Amino acid sequence: MYLHFIAMSQPQGGAEGGGGLGILGLLPWILIIVVFYFLLIRPQARRQKQHQEMLKSVRKGDKIVTSGGIHGEVLGVKENLLKVKIADKVIVDIERSAIGRVIPDPGAFEEGKEES
């Protein structure tokens, strides 16, 4: 009785069954992957590349903000270690990878003038 129930629940018909969608069945998945690539993966890779370039360009005298939110000024640069002054008489060593951003020099651009 149990085997009879299993046999009846399986679809009848051989190769003509509904499994022949081919490429049309994959088209929605391909579109989803393409959309994810252009909306998520590609912009994230671009931001990561810009961040890596910013980390490489940190020099003595730059004002920085760490990923933890500490503001400071770079006093010395070694390969992956930076000496950063965060207050009077307070100098800490941080990893280069801990830098969140470099603060642009406010004197670099005059107010009211655009860069040409």
N, C-alpha and C positions, 0 to 999 in steps of 0.2 A: 504494500500500500504506500509506504514512504517513498520507494523508488519511483513508483508511478507518478507521484506528486512532483518530484524533481524533474522527471522527464517531461512533464507537461508544462513546467514553468520556463523551460528553455525555448528560445525563439526557433520557429520552424523555418526551413529554407536554407539553402546552402550558401553559395557565394553571392547570391543576389540580395542578401540581408543588407541592412542600412549602414554598413561600415565603409562605404565607398565615397566618402566626402573628399578625400585627397587634399590638394593644396587649399581648397576653399575652407576646410576645417581648421587649417593652421593659420590662415590669414588674420583672424582676430588676435591670436597670440603674437604673431610677428609685429602687428601694429602696436600692441601693448609694449613690446620690447623696444621698438623704435621710439615711442613716446617717452618711455622711462629714460632711454639713453639721452635724448635731447633735452629733457626737462630736469633730470636729476644727476645723472652720471657725468655728463660732459661739463656742466657748470661747476660741479664740485671738484672735478679734476683741475679745472682752470683756476679756481680759488686756491687749491692746494699748491699749485705751481707758483702762483703769485706770492703766497706766504713763504714758500721755500726761498724764493729769490729775495724777499724782504729780509729773511733771517741771514742770508749770506752777505747782505749789504750793510749790516749794522756796523757802525764805526764808533770810535772814541768821540765823545761829545754828544752823541745822539740821545734824545729824550725818548724813553720807552715806557710801555705799560706791559707788565707781565700778564700771563694768562690768569693769574690769581688777583689781578687788579692793583698791584703795587706800582706806583709811579716812581721813576728814577732816572738818573743820568749815567750813561756808560762812561766809566773812567779808564777801563782797560779791556782789551780783547785778546784772548788766546784762542786756540782752535775752537773748542766748544764751550769754553768757560768765559764768562764776562764778570768784571768787577763793576758793581753798580752802586752808586751813592743814592740812598733812599731818604736820608735826612742828614742833618749836621752830625758829623762824626760817626755816621752809620753807613758802613760799606759792606755789601754782601756779595758773595759769589753765586751766580746763577748759571744754569745751563742755557745755551743759546736757544734750545727748543722751547724754553719757558716764556719766551717773548710773545706777547699777544699782538702788539702793534708798535710801530714807531710813530711818535708824535711829530708832525711836520713843524719845522722851525717857523714861528710866527713872523719873523723878520724876513723870510724868504720872499714873500709877496707883499707888495705895498697895497694898502687898502684902496679900492676903487680902480685899480689897474688890472687888466687881464693879461694872461700870458699869451704871447704871440707865437 
